[in-house]
Amino acid sequence: MTKRADRVLAVIALLAIFMLLAAFFSSDRFFEWAFERHQNTASWAVRPLLLLPLCYSAWHRSMAGVMLSVLAILSSMFWFPTPDEVRPDVEKFLAMERAVLRNGWTSSSMAGLAAILLYATALIAAFWRRSWRLGLAVALLGAAGKIGWSVAASPGAGSAVVPFALVGVTALVAGLLLWRRLLN
């Protein structure tokens, strides 16, 4: 893909991200529809795995790949159907997340957004600079941060996130190590 085509596709993906976020936060119906589907833990399993194409795209300096990966991560919460049965810890954790997202801009929610943006920027920058060690360190810190925040913000239910975060970061580590081995 040419650099120009990459930039054009990146802008299109960025516009799609803005449209998705606008729909998510401005439409109660869409917000609830997405969260009903996010109760399906398949979306919890897929999200951390989508860091693999994000890191790959950053390594290859494809802004389109990065933006499309971000779009995939954001939209993956509603890729799967609403489950027939929802685990109580998942339901409780998502109720907390809904409340955080619906309570407006508090200092806590702004700090959370800043942490997410800092993590994403650091992860992308590490791989863009082709530093797999730094990228791995950022990914591990991100997984630890997600686990810590989840358990602290939703005592008793936050632990529902732990297996998904651990499997995701393990897959990323394995993917990175395999990739490094194939490159050498």
GROMACS elastic network, one bead per residue, 0.5 to 0.9 nm:
[ bonds ]
;  ai    aj funct       b0    kb
    1     4     6  0.81944   500
    1     5     6  0.62374   500
    1     6     6  0.63658   500
    2     5     6  0.51795   500
    2     6     6  0.61383   500
    2     7     6  0.86507   500
    3     7     6  0.61796   500
    3     8     6  0.86465   500
    3    62     6  0.83226   500
    4     7     6  0.51202   500
    4     8     6  0.62023   500
    4     9     6  0.86101   500
    5     8     6  0.50587   500
    5     9     6  0.60666   500
    5    10     6  0.83901   500
    5    64     6  0.85413   500
    6     9     6  0.52339   500
    6    10     6  0.60140   500
    6    11     6  0.86761   500
    6    62     6  0.65335   500
    6    63     6  0.64449   500
    6    64     6  0.52035   500
    6    65     6  0.80828   500
    7    11     6  0.62071   500
    7    12     6  0.86532   500
    7    62     6  0.83998   500
    7    63     6  0.66101   500
    7    64     6  0.63788   500
    8    11     6  0.52042   500
    8    12     6  0.63112   500
    8    13     6  0.86782   500
    8    64     6  0.77840   500
    9    12     6  0.50213   500
    9    13     6  0.61016   500
    9    14     6  0.84933   500
    9    63     6  0.82897   500
    9    64     6  0.53215   500
    9    65     6  0.85841   500
    9    67     6  0.85253   500
    9    68     6  0.85347   500
   10    13     6  0.50831   500
   10    14     6  0.60374   500
   10    15     6  0.85980   500
   10    62     6  0.84195   500
   10    63     6  0.56163   500
   10    65     6  0.73704   500
   10    66     6  0.77821   500
   10    67     6  0.56966   500
   10    68     6  0.73081   500
   11    15     6  0.61600   500
   11    16     6  0.85821   500
   11    63     6  0.88746   500
   11    64     6  0.76356   500
   11    67     6  0.81652   500
   12    15     6  0.51428   500
   12    16     6  0.62789   500
   12    17     6  0.87167   500
   12    64     6  0.85304   500
   12    67     6  0.88256   500
   13    17     6  0.62041   500
   13    18     6  0.87252   500
   13    64     6  0.70595   500
   13    67     6  0.56418   500
   13    68     6  0.56996   500
   13    70     6  0.87133   500
   13    71     6  0.69344   500
   14    18     6  0.63043   500
   14    19     6  0.86218   500
   14    64     6  0.87550   500
   14    67     6  0.60938   500
   14    68     6  0.79981   500
   14    70     6  0.88147   500
   14    71     6  0.78631   500
   15    18     6  0.50859   500
   15    19     6  0.61457   500
   15    20     6  0.85546   500
   16    20     6  0.60415   500
   16    21     6  0.85687   500
   16    71     6  0.73770   500
   17    20     6  0.50909   500
   17    21     6  0.61624   500
   17    22     6  0.84956   500
   17    67     6  0.81197   500
   17    68     6  0.87172   500
   17    70     6  0.77989   500
   17    71     6  0.56178   500
   17    74     6  0.79278   500
   17    75     6  0.87840   500
   18    21     6  0.51600   500
   18    22     6  0.59884   500
   18    23     6  0.85367   500
   19    22     6  0.50407   500
   19    23     6  0.60985   500
   19    24     6  0.84602   500
   20    23     6  0.51982   500
   20    24     6  0.60295   500
   20    25     6  0.86618   500
   20    71     6  0.84085   500
   20    74     6  0.82743   500
   20    75     6  0.77621   500
   21    25     6  0.60956   500
   21    26     6  0.82931   500
   21    74     6  0.85352   500
   22    25     6  0.54135   500
   22    26     6  0.57635   500
   22    27     6  0.80643   500
   23    26     6  0.52944   500
   23    27     6  0.55650   500
   23    28     6  0.87567   500
   23    30     6  0.66994   500
   23    31     6  0.77480   500
   24    27     6  0.59232   500
   24    28     6  0.75986   500
   24    29     6  0.86740   500
   24    30     6  0.58461   500
   24    32     6  0.87797   500
   24    34     6  0.79710   500
   25    28     6  0.73480   500
   25    30     6  0.83213   500
   25    31     6  0.66571   500
   25   101     6  0.83735   500
   25   102     6  0.84184   500
   26    29     6  0.89886   500
   26    30     6  0.83314   500
   26    31     6  0.80653   500
   27    30     6  0.52789   500
   27    31     6  0.60837   500
   27    32     6  0.86058   500
   28    32     6  0.60648   500
   28    33     6  0.84010   500
   29    32     6  0.53513   500
   29    33     6  0.60505   500
   29    34     6  0.86068   500
   30    34     6  0.60319   500
   30    35     6  0.85427   500
   31    34     6  0.53070   500
   31    35     6  0.62807   500
   31    36     6  0.86848   500
   31    98     6  0.89236   500
   32    35     6  0.50595   500
   32    36     6  0.60156   500
   32    37     6  0.86673   500
   32    98     6  0.89264   500
   33    36     6  0.52255   500
   33    37     6  0.65781   500
   33    38     6  0.87439   500
   33    78     6  0.79052   500
   33    82     6  0.88761   500
   34    37     6  0.53252   500
   34    38     6  0.61503   500
   34    39     6  0.89720   500
   34    75     6  0.87064   500
   34    77     6  0.65247   500
   34    78     6  0.50542   500
   34    79     6  0.87536   500
   35    39     6  0.64816   500
   35    77     6  0.73200   500
   35    78     6  0.72929   500
   35    82     6  0.88669   500
   35    94     6  0.76238   500
   35    98     6  0.79706   500
   36    39     6  0.55959   500
   36    40     6  0.78748   500
   36    78     6  0.79923   500
   36    81     6  0.83277   500
   36    82     6  0.56861   500
   36    83     6  0.82015   500
   37    40     6  0.56484   500
   37    41     6  0.88605   500
   37    43     6  0.81285   500
   37    77     6  0.66839   500
   37    78     6  0.50041   500
   37    79     6  0.73537   500
   37    80     6  0.59967   500
   37    81     6  0.54231   500
   37    83     6  0.71344   500
   38    41     6  0.68659   500
   38    42     6  0.82677   500
   38    43     6  0.60876   500
   38    44     6  0.75141   500
   38    76     6  0.82895   500
   38    78     6  0.56864   500
   38    79     6  0.82692   500
   38    80     6  0.75612   500
   38    81     6  0.84356   500
   38    82     6  0.74075   500
   38    83     6  0.89063   500
   38    94     6  0.82042   500
   39    42     6  0.85760   500
   39    43     6  0.79711   500
   39    44     6  0.85305   500
   39    77     6  0.84885   500
   39    81     6  0.89142   500
   39    82     6  0.66454   500
   39    83     6  0.66785   500
   39    85     6  0.89775   500
   39    86     6  0.64077   500
   39    87     6  0.82663   500
   39    90     6  0.65987   500
   39    91     6  0.67973   500
   39    94     6  0.74368   500
   40    43     6  0.60584   500
   40    44     6  0.75007   500
   40    77     6  0.84367   500
   40    78     6  0.85950   500
   40    80     6  0.65694   500
   40    81     6  0.69157   500
   40    82     6  0.59738   500
   40    83     6  0.52747   500
   40    84     6  0.88829   500
   40    85     6  0.88087   500
   40    86     6  0.73926   500
   40    90     6  0.88353   500
   41    45     6  0.63352   500
   41    46     6  0.86785   500
   41    80     6  0.87903   500
   41    83     6  0.85239   500
   41    86     6  0.88547   500
   41    90     6  0.80864   500
   41   164     6  0.87367   500
   42    45     6  0.50178   500
   42    46     6  0.62024   500
   42    47     6  0.87203   500
   42    77     6  0.87952   500
   42    79     6  0.88035   500
   42    80     6  0.69393   500
   43    46     6  0.51368   500
   43    47     6  0.61624   500
   43    76     6  0.58532   500
   43    77     6  0.52134   500
   43    78     6  0.71489   500
   43    79     6  0.69377   500
   43    80     6  0.65967   500
   44    47     6  0.56191   500
   44    48     6  0.74939   500
   44    76     6  0.84539   500
   44    77     6  0.74030   500
   44   161     6  0.78388   500
   44   164     6  0.62929   500
   44   165     6  0.84786   500
   45    48     6  0.65206   500
   45    49     6  0.70930   500
   45   163     6  0.88615   500
   45   164     6  0.55012   500
   45   165     6  0.81364   500
   45   167     6  0.79012   500
   45   168     6  0.71831   500
   46    49     6  0.52027   500
   46    50     6  0.63520   500
   46    73     6  0.82674   500
   46    76     6  0.71790   500
   46    77     6  0.87766   500
   46   164     6  0.87090   500
   46   168     6  0.81245   500
   47    50     6  0.52877   500
   47    51     6  0.73568   500
   47    72     6  0.82915   500
   47    73     6  0.55754   500
   47    74     6  0.82480   500
   47    76     6  0.64706   500
   47    77     6  0.77736   500
   47   164     6  0.87607   500
   47   168     6  0.78923   500
   48    51     6  0.55662   500
   48    52     6  0.80342   500
   48    73     6  0.80894   500
   48   143     6  0.89875   500
   48   164     6  0.74772   500
   48   165     6  0.66776   500
   48   167     6  0.80582   500
   48   169     6  0.69833   500
   48   171     6  0.85289   500
   48   172     6  0.82021   500
   49    52     6  0.58168   500
   49    53     6  0.81763   500
   49   167     6  0.85651   500
   49   168     6  0.54350   500
   49   169     6  0.80264   500
   49   171     6  0.69555   500
   49   172     6  0.70953   500
   50    53     6  0.58328   500
   50    54     6  0.66050   500
   50    55     6  0.88951   500
   50    69     6  0.67367   500
   50    70     6  0.84158   500
   50    72     6  0.72654   500
   50    73     6  0.61374   500
   50    76     6  0.89796   500
   50   168     6  0.87184   500
   51    55     6  0.60277   500
   51    56     6  0.84546   500
   51    69     6  0.75558   500
   51    70     6  0.86807   500
   51    73     6  0.79401   500
   51   139     6  0.88833   500
   51   168     6  0.83033   500
   51   169     6  0.88819   500
   51   172     6  0.72830   500
   52    55     6  0.52873   500
   52    56     6  0.61155   500
   52    57     6  0.85505   500
   52    69     6  0.88541   500
   52   171     6  0.83815   500
   52   172     6  0.61835   500
   52   175     6  0.74980   500
   52   176     6  0.85472   500
   53    57     6  0.58708   500
   53    58     6  0.84171   500
   53    65     6  0.74757   500
   53    66     6  0.77779   500
   53    69     6  0.62867   500
   54    57     6  0.52225   500
   54    58     6  0.62127   500
   54    59     6  0.86316   500
   54    65     6  0.68300   500
   54    66     6  0.52469   500
   54    67     6  0.82055   500
   54    68     6  0.82425   500
   54    69     6  0.51792   500
   54    70     6  0.71949   500
   54   123     6  0.88558   500
   54   124     6  0.73898   500
   55    58     6  0.50955   500
   55    59     6  0.60850   500
   55    60     6  0.86302   500
   55    66     6  0.78118   500
   55    69     6  0.89843   500
   55   123     6  0.73977   500
   55   124     6  0.64555   500
   55   126     6  0.87360   500
   55   127     6  0.59336   500
   55   128     6  0.81213   500
   55   135     6  0.80970   500
   56    59     6  0.51033   500
   56    60     6  0.63087   500
   56    61     6  0.85260   500
   56    62     6  0.87377   500
   56    65     6  0.82563   500
   56    66     6  0.84698   500
   56   127     6  0.76465   500
   57    60     6  0.51323   500
   57    61     6  0.59801   500
   57    62     6  0.51668   500
   57    63     6  0.72071   500
   57    64     6  0.79494   500
   57    66     6  0.54455   500
   57    69     6  0.81515   500
   57   124     6  0.86831   500
   57   127     6  0.84215   500
   57   128     6  0.82283   500
   58    62     6  0.59578   500
   58    63     6  0.71234   500
   58    65     6  0.74647   500
   58    66     6  0.60917   500
   58   123     6  0.87023   500
   58   124     6  0.56219   500
   58   125     6  0.74139   500
   58   126     6  0.82709   500
   58   127     6  0.53349   500
   58   129     6  0.82863   500
   58   130     6  0.82085   500
   59    62     6  0.77757   500
   59   124     6  0.81650   500
   59   125     6  0.89299   500
   59   126     6  0.83664   500
   59   129     6  0.71443   500
   59   130     6  0.55544   500
   59   131     6  0.84725   500
   59   132     6  0.86767   500
   60    63     6  0.88888   500
   60    65     6  0.88217   500
   60   127     6  0.83740   500
   60   128     6  0.71119   500
   60   130     6  0.84488   500
   61    64     6  0.88428   500
   61    65     6  0.82894   500
   61    66     6  0.82969   500
   61   127     6  0.84776   500
   61   128     6  0.57701   500
   61   129     6  0.87347   500
   62    65     6  0.51406   500
   62    66     6  0.63118   500
   62    67     6  0.87132   500
   62   128     6  0.88576   500
   63    67     6  0.61018   500
   63    68     6  0.84483   500
   64    67     6  0.51657   500
   64    68     6  0.59614   500
   64    69     6  0.83816   500
   65    68     6  0.51180   500
   65    69     6  0.59718   500
   65    70     6  0.85701   500
   66    69     6  0.51167   500
   66    70     6  0.62552   500
   66    71     6  0.86690   500
   66   124     6  0.78829   500
   67    70     6  0.50467   500
   67    71     6  0.61611   500
   67    72     6  0.85676   500
   68    72     6  0.61164   500
   68    73     6  0.86264   500
   69    73     6  0.61404   500
   69    74     6  0.86184   500
   70    73     6  0.50438   500
   70    74     6  0.61712   500
   70    75     6  0.85142   500
   71    74     6  0.52136   500
   71    75     6  0.60006   500
   71    76     6  0.83181   500
   72    75     6  0.51902   500
   72    76     6  0.57128   500
   73    76     6  0.53304   500
   73    77     6  0.76878   500
   74    77     6  0.66347   500
   74    78     6  0.88928   500
   75    78     6  0.60715   500
   75    79     6  0.69446   500
   76    79     6  0.51042   500
   76    80     6  0.78873   500
   77    80     6  0.75245   500
   78    81     6  0.73338   500
   78    82     6  0.85428   500
   80    83     6  0.83662   500
   81    84     6  0.89482   500
   82    85     6  0.86137   500
   82    86     6  0.88566   500
   83    86     6  0.62887   500
   86    89     6  0.84808   500
   86    90     6  0.68226   500
   86    91     6  0.64330   500
   87    90     6  0.52557   500
   87    91     6  0.62498   500
   87    92     6  0.87075   500
   88    91     6  0.50600   500
   88    92     6  0.61174   500
   88    93     6  0.85492   500
   88   157     6  0.81306   500
   89    92     6  0.50922   500
   89    93     6  0.60204   500
   89    94     6  0.85070   500
   89   156     6  0.73609   500
   89   158     6  0.75685   500
   89   159     6  0.80543   500
   89   160     6  0.61063   500
   90    93     6  0.51360   500
   90    94     6  0.60623   500
   90    95     6  0.84719   500
   90   157     6  0.67564   500
   90   158     6  0.82927   500
   90   160     6  0.62114   500
   90   161     6  0.82980   500
   91    94     6  0.52857   500
   91    95     6  0.61317   500
   91    96     6  0.87784   500
   91   157     6  0.83749   500
   92    95     6  0.50761   500
   92    96     6  0.64647   500
   92    97     6  0.88523   500
   92   154     6  0.78972   500
   92   156     6  0.86361   500
   92   157     6  0.60091   500
   92   158     6  0.85149   500
   93    96     6  0.51815   500
   93    97     6  0.64000   500
   93    98     6  0.87277   500
   93   150     6  0.80419   500
   93   153     6  0.87205   500
   93   154     6  0.60903   500
   93   155     6  0.87920   500
   93   156     6  0.86098   500
   93   157     6  0.52272   500
   93   158     6  0.59186   500
   93   159     6  0.88379   500
   93   160     6  0.75920   500
   93   161     6  0.85970   500
   94    98     6  0.59938   500
   94    99     6  0.84571   500
   94   157     6  0.89574   500
   95    98     6  0.50860   500
   95    99     6  0.62191   500
   95   100     6  0.86925   500
   96    99     6  0.51015   500
   96   100     6  0.62426   500
   96   101     6  0.87108   500
   96   153     6  0.76766   500
   96   154     6  0.66088   500
   97   100     6  0.50506   500
   97   101     6  0.62021   500
   97   102     6  0.85325   500
   97   153     6  0.88514   500
   97   154     6  0.87751   500
   98   101     6  0.51762   500
   98   102     6  0.60270   500
   98   103     6  0.85309   500
   99   102     6  0.50437   500
   99   103     6  0.58787   500
  100   103     6  0.54763   500
  100   104     6  0.76956   500
  100   108     6  0.88099   500
  100   109     6  0.68278   500
  101   104     6  0.67370   500
  101   105     6  0.85854   500
  101   109     6  0.77344   500
  102   105     6  0.88221   500
  103   106     6  0.74555   500
  103   109     6  0.84800   500
  104   109     6  0.77565   500
  105   108     6  0.79544   500
  105   109     6  0.58821   500
  105   110     6  0.62522   500
  106   109     6  0.51607   500
  106   110     6  0.61245   500
  106   111     6  0.84923   500
  107   110     6  0.51370   500
  107   111     6  0.60903   500
  107   112     6  0.85910   500
  108   111     6  0.51218   500
  108   112     6  0.62113   500
  108   113     6  0.87003   500
  109   113     6  0.61555   500
  109   114     6  0.85223   500
  110   113     6  0.50576   500
  110   114     6  0.60699   500
  110   115     6  0.85447   500
  111   114     6  0.50061   500
  111   115     6  0.61153   500
  111   116     6  0.86655   500
  112   115     6  0.50734   500
  112   116     6  0.62656   500
  112   117     6  0.86618   500
  113   116     6  0.51257   500
  113   117     6  0.61529   500
  113   118     6  0.84635   500
  114   117     6  0.51548   500
  114   118     6  0.59383   500
  114   119     6  0.84639   500
  115   118     6  0.50712   500
  115   119     6  0.60377   500
  115   120     6  0.85762   500
  115   145     6  0.89564   500
  116   119     6  0.51439   500
  116   120     6  0.61615   500
  116   121     6  0.85162   500
  116   142     6  0.86320   500
  117   120     6  0.51409   500
  117   121     6  0.59551   500
  117   122     6  0.83972   500
  118   121     6  0.51500   500
  118   122     6  0.59516   500
  118   123     6  0.84534   500
  119   122     6  0.51761   500
  119   123     6  0.60321   500
  119   124     6  0.85323   500
  119   138     6  0.71556   500
  119   139     6  0.81843   500
  119   141     6  0.85608   500
  119   142     6  0.63636   500
  120   123     6  0.51727   500
  120   124     6  0.60832   500
  120   125     6  0.83920   500
  120   142     6  0.88286   500
  121   124     6  0.52444   500
  121   125     6  0.58841   500
  121   126     6  0.84203   500
  122   125     6  0.50551   500
  122   126     6  0.59406   500
  122   127     6  0.86582   500
  122   134     6  0.88906   500
  122   135     6  0.77831   500
  122   138     6  0.67717   500
  123   126     6  0.52478   500
  123   127     6  0.64845   500
  123   128     6  0.85184   500
  123   134     6  0.81486   500
  123   135     6  0.55102   500
  123   136     6  0.83106   500
  123   137     6  0.88897   500
  123   138     6  0.58195   500
  123   139     6  0.67192   500
  123   142     6  0.88543   500
  124   127     6  0.54160   500
  124   128     6  0.58939   500
  124   129     6  0.85390   500
  124   135     6  0.78228   500
  125   129     6  0.60395   500
  125   130     6  0.84311   500
  125   131     6  0.87571   500
  125   135     6  0.81240   500
  126   129     6  0.52894   500
  126   130     6  0.63345   500
  126   131     6  0.53952   500
  126   132     6  0.69764   500
  126   133     6  0.83074   500
  126   134     6  0.57174   500
  126   136     6  0.86368   500
  126   138     6  0.79653   500
  127   131     6  0.54853   500
  127   132     6  0.60848   500
  127   133     6  0.89794   500
  127   134     6  0.78562   500
  127   135     6  0.57467   500
  128   131     6  0.75989   500
  129   132     6  0.86353   500
  130   133     6  0.88666   500
  130   134     6  0.88136   500
  130   135     6  0.83772   500
  131   134     6  0.53968   500
  131   135     6  0.61302   500
  131   136     6  0.85596   500
  132   136     6  0.59149   500
  132   137     6  0.84971   500
  132   176     6  0.73835   500
  132   180     6  0.84102   500
  133   136     6  0.50535   500
  133   137     6  0.62094   500
  133   138     6  0.86350   500
  134   137     6  0.50037   500
  134   138     6  0.61362   500
  134   139     6  0.85491   500
  135   138     6  0.50891   500
  135   139     6  0.60970   500
  135   140     6  0.85982   500
  136   139     6  0.50411   500
  136   140     6  0.61551   500
  136   141     6  0.85665   500
  136   169     6  0.89960   500
  136   172     6  0.81165   500
  136   173     6  0.68663   500
  136   176     6  0.78848   500
  137   140     6  0.51715   500
  137   141     6  0.61438   500
  137   142     6  0.84846   500
  138   141     6  0.50773   500
  138   142     6  0.59696   500
  138   143     6  0.86079   500
  139   143     6  0.61847   500
  139   144     6  0.85864   500
  139   169     6  0.68662   500
  139   172     6  0.80662   500
  139   173     6  0.85876   500
  140   143     6  0.51784   500
  140   144     6  0.61843   500
  140   145     6  0.84985   500
  140   169     6  0.66758   500
  140   173     6  0.87116   500
  141   144     6  0.50525   500
  141   145     6  0.59693   500
  141   146     6  0.85412   500
  142   146     6  0.60786   500
  142   147     6  0.85521   500
  142   169     6  0.89525   500
  143   146     6  0.50931   500
  143   147     6  0.61650   500
  143   148     6  0.84972   500
  143   162     6  0.88740   500
  143   165     6  0.58293   500
  143   166     6  0.71791   500
  143   168     6  0.83505   500
  143   169     6  0.65630   500
  144   147     6  0.51578   500
  144   148     6  0.59883   500
  144   149     6  0.84785   500
  144   165     6  0.82600   500
  144   166     6  0.88111   500
  145   148     6  0.50372   500
  145   149     6  0.59246   500
  145   150     6  0.83268   500
  146   149     6  0.52490   500
  146   150     6  0.59484   500
  146   151     6  0.85575   500
  146   161     6  0.81968   500
  146   162     6  0.85036   500
  146   165     6  0.74888   500
  147   150     6  0.51645   500
  147   151     6  0.61697   500
  147   152     6  0.85101   500
  147   158     6  0.75569   500
  147   159     6  0.74802   500
  147   161     6  0.66462   500
  147   162     6  0.58001   500
  147   165     6  0.70053   500
  147   166     6  0.87753   500
  148   151     6  0.53857   500
  148   152     6  0.60668   500
  148   153     6  0.84213   500
  148   158     6  0.85497   500
  149   152     6  0.51085   500
  149   153     6  0.57444   500
  149   154     6  0.82167   500
  149   158     6  0.80372   500
  150   153     6  0.52761   500
  150   154     6  0.58849   500
  150   155     6  0.78876   500
  150   157     6  0.80521   500
  150   159     6  0.70012   500
  150   160     6  0.84976   500
  150   161     6  0.69245   500
  150   162     6  0.83964   500
  151   154     6  0.53777   500
  151   155     6  0.52976   500
  151   156     6  0.72896   500
  151   157     6  0.70632   500
  151   159     6  0.56398   500
  151   160     6  0.85938   500
  151   161     6  0.82901   500
  151   162     6  0.86168   500
  152   155     6  0.57613   500
  152   158     6  0.71893   500
  153   157     6  0.89763   500
  153   158     6  0.70370   500
  154   157     6  0.54597   500
  154   159     6  0.82797   500
  155   158     6  0.57548   500
  155   159     6  0.77624   500
  156   159     6  0.66778   500
  156   160     6  0.85474   500
  157   160     6  0.57291   500
  157   161     6  0.82253   500
  158   161     6  0.58929   500
  158   162     6  0.76029   500
  159   162     6  0.52558   500
  159   163     6  0.80265   500
  160   163     6  0.70006   500
  160   164     6  0.79826   500
  161   164     6  0.55576   500
  161   165     6  0.61707   500
  161   166     6  0.86459   500
  162   165     6  0.52128   500
  162   166     6  0.60445   500
  162   167     6  0.85366   500
  163   166     6  0.51209   500
  163   167     6  0.60018   500
  163   168     6  0.83774   500
  164   167     6  0.52066   500
  164   168     6  0.59504   500
  164   169     6  0.85367   500
  165   168     6  0.50915   500
  165   169     6  0.61079   500
  165   170     6  0.84120   500
  166   169     6  0.52622   500
  166   170     6  0.59256   500
  166   171     6  0.84713   500
  167   171     6  0.60340   500
  167   172     6  0.85349   500
  168   171     6  0.51542   500
  168   172     6  0.62245   500
  168   173     6  0.86714   500
  169   173     6  0.60703   500
  169   174     6  0.84772   500
  170   173     6  0.50722   500
  170   174     6  0.60365   500
  170   175     6  0.83800   500
  171   174     6  0.50532   500
  171   175     6  0.58846   500
  171   176     6  0.84353   500
  172   176     6  0.60287   500
  172   177     6  0.85290   500
  173   176     6  0.50988   500
  173   177     6  0.61057   500
  173   178     6  0.85064   500
  174   177     6  0.51577   500
  174   178     6  0.60319   500
  174   179     6  0.83791   500
  175   178     6  0.51532   500
  175   179     6  0.59352   500
  175   180     6  0.84998   500
  176   180     6  0.60218   500
  176   181     6  0.84809   500
  177   180     6  0.50847   500
  177   181     6  0.61224   500
  177   182     6  0.86371   500
  178   181     6  0.50221   500
  178   182     6  0.61849   500
  178   183     6  0.86240   500
  179   182     6  0.51109   500
  179   183     6  0.61790   500
  179   184     6  0.87503   500
  180   183     6  0.51029   500
  180   184     6  0.63316   500
  181   184     6  0.53379   500
